[in-house]
Amino acid sequence: MKGFIINAGIRHLEKTYDELSIEELLSSLDSPPGGVYSPIGDYPDTTLRDMIEIASSLIGVPSSKVSKVIGVIVFSELF
């Protein structure tokens, strides 16, 4: 998983869910120092799934909804 996808997902979650603590999300993900994923870095494919599951539990929204929110922004950035 490329870092730019993870970063796009984090930015979009931050904009979409005011109640989400990005600091808590990043610490739960064991993110790189400073919480910044290198846009061209490769990370385990499970990172995106873990981010969705953790964000879902932090904000109390089903993971399917969080996944859809992230999917919309990721695919729009890829185009």
Order of alpha helices (4+ residues) and beta strands (2+ residues): alpha-alpha-alpha-alpha
